[in-house]
Amino acid sequence: MPAAASARLLPLIRQALSRQGGWLPFDRFMALALYAPGLGYYAHGSRKFGHLPSSGSDFVTAPELSPLFGRALSRQVAQALKACDGAEVWEFGAGSGALAEQLLDGLAGQGVAVSRYTIVDLSGSLRERQQARLARFGATVQWASSLPDTIDGVVVGNEVLDAMPVQLLRFDGSQWLERGVVVDGDAFAWADRPSTLRPPHEGEFAPGTVTEIHPQAEAFVATLADRLRRGAAFFIDYGFPEAEYYHPQRTGGTLVCHRAHRVDDDPLADVGDKDITAHINFTGIALAAQNNGLQVLGYTSQAHFLINCGLVDLLAGADVRTTANAQKLLLEHEMGELFKVIGMARGCEAAFMQDPLGFVHGDRTHTL
């Protein structure tokens, strides 16, 4: 993070704390740390995505790891565009633009015409990188800073839901408290307050459990559902169904930070210099979709989804490095099992409800 940005971000958060009486809910703290204009982690110019720390990056995403990720996903997008009689694609949180490039090339290779590919991204610095990378597609690629009133077409989002601010809750053995942030000398510290908020799961919780709830991600899906008139949406992210997310042994929650390809669990340190993320409760995402008129097409592991979409066929004749990187997308101890894919649709689900390509084998919708 540029020193000038760091010098301005911390006072900005302290001002927000002061306005809130000295206690800031964690979701508000996370939003400032990640998205404060020009200052937050995703808003300043440092490099985020790459294979190794030597590149100055903090983590690698599937499209950065292998171009075959987007090419496989493009087959599901192509099926959805045909089923929904659409020609537009919307991507949320497009990162470096790698997935957009792969999808556009993959769709073109299948003879699927895209009239417009719209990227919705809050980061001005990432938008500049996307524009440079995608310049060869000309006016087909456009950018927006917010959701439109209506969407017809296919929506995709890779690792976008996990970057939406979460609220933290702690169970003290008798009641739930909301975890927030206070100033402690020159540093930030945790402070908990009694709350009416509860996890959505009614299971047993051990005293001292800290966990997350996801009102912003679920509100985003609900809003998207309200505005998607005819089309489909596919989200890829790491997470679990509700019963696994709130398993009694998961006493520490899922909140982590990423910096220089290392993981830590202290979001109050090096604020603005690292990513803050939490796993997704996919049951909550599915309910937000269904409660607002979308039909869930399927839910499965990334490995099953990519194999269903022909990734193995795409590897035919590939060199060793390409094969090794693509295998990381599938292997259980890499991205294959931790990452999940959920698909949803409105207005055209009957056209491919019985045979959505990515969920033909290994569908786990029954676990949500």
C-alpha positions as semicolon CSV with decimal commas, in nm:
position;residue;x (nm);y (nm);z (nm)
1;M;0,000;0,000;0,000
2;P;0,140;0,344;-0,089
3;A;0,262;0,522;0,226
4;A;0,049;0,830;0,155
5;A;-0,265;0,615;0,130
6;S;-0,179;0,433;0,452
7;A;-0,125;0,762;0,631
8;R;-0,477;0,872;0,533
9;L;-0,667;0,543;0,576
10;L;-0,600;0,496;0,948
11;P;-0,717;0,849;1,044
12;L;-1,025;0,792;0,825
13;I;-1,114;0,480;1,024
14;R;-1,046;0,661;1,352
15;Q;-1,283;0,939;1,242
16;A;-1,552;0,681;1,163
17;L;-1,498;0,529;1,508
18;S;-1,535;0,867;1,672
19;R;-1,859;0,938;1,485
20;Q;-1,994;0,601;1,606
21;G;-1,916;0,675;1,969
22;G;-1,585;0,490;1,973
23;W;-1,716;0,150;1,860
24;L;-1,740;0,043;1,495
25;P;-1,922;-0,274;1,384
26;F;-1,678;-0,504;1,207
27;D;-1,862;-0,495;0,875
28;R;-1,815;-0,118;0,863
29;F;-1,447;-0,154;0,957
30;M;-1,400;-0,419;0,686
31;A;-1,571;-0,199;0,427
32;L;-1,334;0,090;0,500
33;A;-1,027;-0,133;0,510
34;L;-1,109;-0,282;0,170
35;Y;-1,302;-0,016;-0,019
36;A;-1,241;0,335;0,119
37;P;-1,204;0,534;-0,207
38;G;-0,841;0,554;-0,310
39;L;-0,724;0,418;0,026
40;G;-0,871;0,074;0,096
41;Y;-0,701;-0,248;-0,009
42;Y;-0,901;-0,288;-0,330
43;A;-0,902;0,085;-0,403
44;H;-0,530;0,161;-0,418
45;G;-0,281;0,060;-0,683
46;S;-0,090;-0,231;-0,528
47;R;-0,088;-0,560;-0,715
48;K;-0,326;-0,819;-0,574
49;F;-0,325;-1,118;-0,809
50;G;-0,031;-1,333;-0,912
51;H;0,133;-1,674;-0,888
52;L;0,415;-1,596;-0,644
53;P;0,504;-1,339;-0,376
54;S;0,799;-1,230;-0,590
55;S;0,549;-1,068;-0,828
56;G;0,435;-0,838;-0,548
57;S;0,099;-1,015;-0,536
58;D;-0,095;-1,137;-0,233
59;F;-0,292;-1,436;-0,365
60;V;-0,380;-1,625;-0,681
61;T;-0,729;-1,679;-0,820
62;A;-0,840;-1,956;-1,052
63;P;-0,836;-1,742;-1,372
64;E;-0,483;-1,626;-1,288
65;L;-0,375;-1,983;-1,223
66;S;-0,500;-2,128;-1,550
67;P;-0,673;-1,986;-1,858
68;L;-0,857;-2,317;-1,886
69;F;-1,073;-2,212;-1,589
70;G;-1,248;-1,944;-1,793
71;R;-1,258;-2,157;-2,106
72;A;-1,442;-2,433;-1,917
73;L;-1,677;-2,184;-1,752
74;S;-1,750;-2,034;-2,095
75;R;-1,922;-2,359;-2,193
76;Q;-2,175;-2,317;-1,912
77;V;-2,216;-1,949;-1,999
78;A;-2,274;-2,042;-2,363
79;Q;-2,544;-2,292;-2,267
80;A;-2,714;-2,035;-2,046
81;L;-2,704;-1,763;-2,312
82;K;-2,865;-1,998;-2,561
83;A;-3,129;-2,116;-2,314
84;C;-3,217;-1,761;-2,218
85;D;-3,195;-1,615;-2,571
86;G;-2,937;-1,372;-2,439
87;A;-2,628;-1,200;-2,575
88;E;-2,505;-1,004;-2,272
89;V;-2,270;-1,109;-1,992
90;W;-2,223;-0,927;-1,663
91;E;-1,921;-0,989;-1,440
92;F;-1,895;-0,863;-1,083
93;G;-1,555;-0,806;-0,927
94;A;-1,349;-0,878;-1,237
95;G;-1,006;-0,852;-1,070
96;S;-0,729;-0,828;-1,328
97;G;-0,967;-0,895;-1,618
98;A;-0,830;-1,246;-1,671
99;L;-1,167;-1,418;-1,643
100;A;-1,335;-1,171;-1,879
101;E;-1,063;-1,234;-2,136
102;Q;-1,097;-1,611;-2,103
103;L;-1,475;-1,604;-2,124
104;L;-1,483;-1,379;-2,429
105;D;-1,223;-1,591;-2,609
106;G;-1,399;-1,912;-2,504
107;L;-1,740;-1,791;-2,622
108;A;-1,596;-1,671;-2,952
109;G;-1,434;-2,013;-2,999
110;Q;-1,780;-2,170;-2,965
111;G;-1,931;-1,928;-3,214
112;V;-2,133;-1,749;-2,944
113;A;-2,174;-1,377;-3,012
114;V;-2,169;-1,143;-2,712
115;S;-2,319;-0,802;-2,780
116;R;-2,194;-0,654;-2,454
117;Y;-1,976;-0,769;-2,164
118;T;-2,027;-0,539;-1,867
119;I;-1,792;-0,535;-1,569
120;V;-1,914;-0,399;-1,237
121;D;-1,615;-0,319;-1,016
122;L;-1,575;-0,070;-0,732
123;S;-1,198;-0,043;-0,772
124;G;-1,073;0,234;-0,999
125;S;-0,719;0,095;-1,003
126;L;-0,840;-0,251;-1,104
127;R;-1,063;-0,099;-1,370
128;E;-0,758;0,059;-1,532
129;R;-0,585;-0,278;-1,547
130;Q;-0,897;-0,440;-1,688
131;Q;-0,926;-0,174;-1,958
132;A;-0,568;-0,228;-2,066
133;R;-0,603;-0,605;-2,074
134;L;-0,937;-0,607;-2,257
135;A;-0,871;-0,326;-2,505
136;R;-0,864;-0,569;-2,797
137;F;-1,236;-0,639;-2,749
138;G;-1,321;-0,277;-2,818
139;A;-1,667;-0,148;-2,733
140;T;-1,795;-0,498;-2,650
141;V;-1,653;-0,455;-2,299
142;Q;-1,805;-0,180;-2,087
143;W;-1,788;-0,081;-1,723
144;A;-2,051;0,014;-1,466
145;S;-2,020;0,121;-1,105
146;S;-2,353;-0,018;-0,984
147;L;-2,630;-0,262;-1,067
148;P;-2,863;-0,160;-1,349
149;D;-3,237;-0,152;-1,302
150;T;-3,277;-0,467;-1,513
151;I;-3,048;-0,742;-1,639
152;D;-3,110;-0,982;-1,925
153;G;-2,830;-1,230;-1,988
154;V;-2,576;-1,420;-1,782
155;V;-2,408;-1,300;-1,462
156;V;-2,077;-1,441;-1,335
157;G;-1,876;-1,373;-1,023
158;N;-1,555;-1,545;-0,916
159;E;-1,443;-1,477;-0,558
160;V;-1,667;-1,174;-0,527
161;L;-1,908;-1,280;-0,251
162;D;-1,624;-1,358;-0,007
163;A;-1,497;-0,999;-0,031
164;M;-1,827;-0,850;0,087
165;P;-1,813;-0,723;0,448
166;V;-1,940;-0,958;0,716
167;Q;-2,069;-0,907;1,068
168;L;-1,890;-1,091;1,349
169;L;-2,069;-1,259;1,638
170;R;-1,931;-1,416;1,956
171;F;-2,112;-1,656;2,187
172;D;-2,012;-1,621;2,555
173;G;-2,198;-1,932;2,668
174;S;-2,525;-1,760;2,746
175;Q;-2,577;-1,486;2,489
176;W;-2,459;-1,362;2,150
177;L;-2,254;-1,044;2,120
178;E;-2,163;-0,846;1,811
179;R;-1,791;-0,795;1,768
180;G;-1,672;-0,448;1,680
181;V;-1,354;-0,242;1,674
182;V;-1,227;0,023;1,916
183;V;-0,907;0,227;1,944
184;D;-0,656;0,103;2,200
185;G;-0,369;0,350;2,214
186;D;-0,206;0,347;1,871
187;A;-0,376;0,026;1,762
188;F;-0,720;-0,117;1,695
189;A;-0,872;-0,376;1,929
190;W;-1,180;-0,596;1,958
191;A;-1,479;-0,502;2,170
192;D;-1,805;-0,698;2,196
193;R;-2,155;-0,570;2,267
194;P;-2,480;-0,758;2,341
195;S;-2,682;-0,802;2,024
196;T;-3,009;-0,936;1,893
197;L;-2,822;-1,077;1,592
198;R;-2,794;-1,455;1,569
199;P;-2,642;-1,709;1,329
200;P;-2,911;-1,855;1,101
201;H;-2,835;-2,207;1,226
202;E;-3,001;-2,343;1,542
203;G;-2,726;-2,588;1,635
204;E;-2,511;-2,607;1,946
205;F;-2,233;-2,350;1,987
206;A;-1,941;-2,380;2,226
207;P;-1,874;-2,088;2,461
208;G;-1,619;-1,856;2,301
209;T;-1,729;-1,934;1,944
210;V;-1,672;-1,652;1,696
211;T;-1,848;-1,671;1,362
212;E;-1,977;-1,459;1,075
213;I;-2,310;-1,370;0,923
214;H;-2,342;-1,238;0,568
215;P;-2,621;-0,980;0,533
216;Q;-2,440;-0,783;0,262
217;A;-2,370;-1,081;0,035
218;E;-2,726;-1,206;0,079
219;A;-2,868;-0,857;0,015
220;F;-2,658;-0,837;-0,302
221;V;-2,801;-1,168;-0,428
222;A;-3,154;-1,056;-0,335
223;T;-3,108;-0,732;-0,530
224;L;-2,961;-0,919;-0,826
225;A;-3,257;-1,157;-0,817
226;D;-3,496;-0,864;-0,821
227;R;-3,329;-0,716;-1,130
228;L;-3,253;-1,029;-1,330
229;R;-3,557;-1,047;-1,560
230;R;-3,445;-1,328;-1,789
231;G;-3,111;-1,499;-1,746
232;A;-2,883;-1,698;-1,522
233;A;-2,614;-1,629;-1,263
234;F;-2,313;-1,837;-1,158
235;F;-2,099;-1,764;-0,852
236;I;-1,775;-1,943;-0,766
237;D;-1,632;-1,904;-0,418
238;Y;-1,503;-2,088;-0,115
239;G;-1,758;-2,186;0,145
240;F;-1,994;-2,443;0,288
241;P;-2,362;-2,525;0,334
242;E;-2,508;-2,379;0,653
243;A;-2,480;-2,695;0,865
244;E;-2,108;-2,722;0,784
245;Y;-2,046;-2,349;0,817
246;Y;-2,187;-2,342;1,170
247;H;-2,053;-2,681;1,274
248;P;-1,992;-2,688;1,653
249;Q;-1,622;-2,759;1,598
250;R;-1,575;-2,447;1,381
251;T;-1,533;-2,226;1,688
252;G;-1,306;-1,967;1,526
253;G;-1,518;-1,881;1,223
254;T;-1,363;-1,845;0,877
255;L;-1,235;-1,485;0,866
256;V;-0,877;-1,463;0,736
257;C;-0,639;-1,218;0,568
258;H;-0,410;-1,268;0,269
259;R;-0,080;-1,091;0,211
260;A;0,222;-1,200;0,006
261;H;0,060;-1,545;-0,036
262;R;0,049;-1,594;0,339
263;V;-0,259;-1,625;0,558
264;D;-0,316;-1,465;0,896
265;D;-0,617;-1,415;1,122
266;D;-0,563;-1,056;1,239
267;P;-0,762;-0,805;1,030
268;L;-0,682;-0,527;1,277
269;A;-0,311;-0,525;1,184
270;D;-0,163;-0,375;0,864
271;V;-0,502;-0,234;0,773
272;G;-0,529;-0,157;0,401
273;D;-0,221;-0,363;0,318
274;K;-0,394;-0,701;0,293
275;D;-0,711;-0,871;0,186
276;I;-0,980;-0,957;0,442
277;T;-1,216;-1,236;0,351
278;A;-1,465;-1,487;0,491
279;H;-1,604;-1,811;0,352
280;I;-1,957;-1,812;0,214
281;N;-2,266;-1,968;0,370
282;F;-2,411;-2,104;0,046
283;T;-2,740;-2,193;0,210
284;G;-2,796;-1,824;0,281
285;I;-2,708;-1,738;-0,079
286;A;-2,950;-2,000;-0,214
287;L;-3,232;-1,878;0,012
288;A;-3,171;-1,515;-0,084
289;A;-3,203;-1,619;-0,449
290;Q;-3,512;-1,835;-0,404
291;N;-3,692;-1,589;-0,177
292;N;-3,661;-1,327;-0,449
293;G;-3,778;-1,531;-0,745
294;L;-3,472;-1,717;-0,875
295;Q;-3,456;-2,092;-0,922
296;V;-3,139;-2,266;-0,803
297;L;-3,001;-2,464;-1,096
298;G;-2,736;-2,649;-0,900
299;Y;-2,464;-2,640;-0,637
300;T;-2,146;-2,843;-0,653
301;S;-1,772;-2,841;-0,598
302;Q;-1,549;-2,651;-0,838
303;A;-1,387;-2,979;-0,940
304;H;-1,717;-3,138;-1,042
305;F;-1,831;-2,822;-1,215
306;L;-1,515;-2,782;-1,426
307;I;-1,503;-3,151;-1,517
308;N;-1,870;-3,133;-1,621
309;C;-1,780;-2,833;-1,837
310;G;-1,508;-3,025;-2,018
311;L;-1,187;-2,920;-1,848
312;V;-1,035;-3,265;-1,893
313;D;-1,098;-3,244;-2,268
314;L;-0,938;-2,900;-2,278
315;L;-0,622;-3,049;-2,129
316;A;-0,570;-3,282;-2,425
317;G;-0,221;-3,218;-2,560
318;A;-0,140;-2,956;-2,297
319;D;0,217;-2,915;-2,174
320;V;0,329;-3,016;-1,824
321;R;0,302;-2,669;-1,671
322;T;-0,047;-2,609;-1,810
323;T;-0,160;-2,950;-1,686
324;A;-0,011;-2,897;-1,339
325;N;-0,177;-2,560;-1,294
326;A;-0,512;-2,689;-1,420
327;Q;-0,494;-2,983;-1,181
328;K;-0,480;-2,737;-0,890
329;L;-0,828;-2,628;-0,992
330;L;-0,948;-2,987;-0,943
331;L;-0,746;-3,145;-0,664
332;E;-0,930;-3,185;-0,335
333;H;-0,644;-3,042;-0,126
334;E;-0,608;-2,743;-0,359
335;M;-0,911;-2,556;-0,502
336;G;-1,124;-2,848;-0,617
337;E;-1,323;-2,913;-0,300
338;L;-1,299;-2,592;-0,098
339;F;-1,442;-2,385;-0,385
340;K;-1,805;-2,434;-0,477
341;V;-2,025;-2,319;-0,766
342;I;-2,389;-2,218;-0,738
343;G;-2,613;-2,148;-1,037
344;M;-2,951;-1,975;-1,046
345;A;-3,190;-1,853;-1,313
346;R;-3,516;-1,676;-1,388
347;G;-3,741;-1,676;-1,692
348;C;-3,554;-1,947;-1,881
349;E;-3,471;-2,212;-1,623
350;A;-3,712;-2,461;-1,783
351;A;-3,498;-2,455;-2,097
352;F;-3,206;-2,620;-1,920
353;M;-3,323;-2,701;-1,568
354;Q;-3,297;-3,074;-1,630
355;D;-2,951;-3,051;-1,783
356;P;-2,746;-2,753;-1,662
357;L;-2,402;-2,845;-1,793
358;G;-2,194;-2,769;-1,485
359;F;-2,417;-2,963;-1,248
360;V;-2,492;-3,277;-1,450
361;H;-2,282;-3,492;-1,215
362;G;-2,212;-3,429;-0,848
363;D;-2,492;-3,183;-0,777
364;R;-2,517;-3,111;-0,402
365;T;-2,823;-2,888;-0,392
366;H;-2,977;-3,128;-0,142
367;T;-2,710;-3,033;0,113
368;L;-2,807;-2,665;0,120
